[in-house]
Amino acid sequence: MSATVAVVPVEVSELEQLAARAGELNRAQARAEAITSDTAQFVADLAARFGSTGAAPAPADAHDELLFYRALTDAQAAIAARDRRGARIALQRVQDALAQIVANNPVRDGRDANEVASWLAETLADVSRQRIADVLGVDRRTFTRWVSEPATRPADEDARKLRTFARTIVLLLRGLTAAGAVRWFELPNRELDGNTPARELAGYDAAPRLERAAYVLLGGDAS
């Protein structure tokens, strides 16, 4: 028997740093006549960090993630071929892809809780707001006000649950429909000691536990 290894997502702040580093290296490459050792090492480190047994580039839209991996693959090929121009183009694409993942992340730094609520309402449009509110542990009118009335701010605890819920939904939508993702929150989960993910949202350590459970589901548990 073998157990599924849950792939832990990288935090958005690290992706911002990696995007900035890709830009720095690209500018340095513009002044160099050949591929620099720093560029080669950066690409190798990215491949190790985000390879099949490594981390995931934060909870990301599948299209954004595909753009990143294509850019990384092209960067590796350019390094192997000692193609300075190709490496520069690939570095720019890596930077752009990482920046896009950050920009599109529903729980990126600086995005307020009302925007997260609106993102959830739009992304889960096929699911009743009552069910979404039930998962969050609030009444439907409260959730609707968060979506439609920016002046109605979620309390700190509610904002934390919104962000954790949204972050996990991004992961689940890689393999489930919107309705299926919400249903996952409603059912007991053995990775959570038999608790429902909705119940787990109340815990302050909910984010890593829910993300791990979601990755186990998406990876398939072969234990």
Sequence and secondary structure as in RCSB ss.txt:
>XXXX:A:sequence
MSATVAVVPVEVSELEQLAARAGELNRAQARAEAITSDTAQFVADLAARFGSTGAAPAPADAHDELLFYRALTDA
QAAIAARDRRGARIALQRVQDALAQIVANNPVRDGRDANEVASWLAETLADVSRQRIADVLGVDRRTFTRWVSEP
ATRPADEDARKLRTFARTIVLLLRGLTAAGAVRWFELPNRELDGNTPARELAGYDAAPRLERAAYVLLGGDAS
>XXXX:A:secstr
        B  HHHHHHHHHHHHHHHHHHHH SS  HHHHHHHHHHHHHHSTTS BSSS  HHHHHHHHHHHHHH
HHHHHTT HHHHHHHHHHHHHHHHHHHHH TT TT  HHHHHHHHHHHTTTS HHHHHHHHTS HHHHHHHHH T
TS   HHHHHHHHHHHHHHHHHTTTS HHHHHHHHHS  GGGTT  HHHHTTSTTHHHHHHHHHHHHHH    
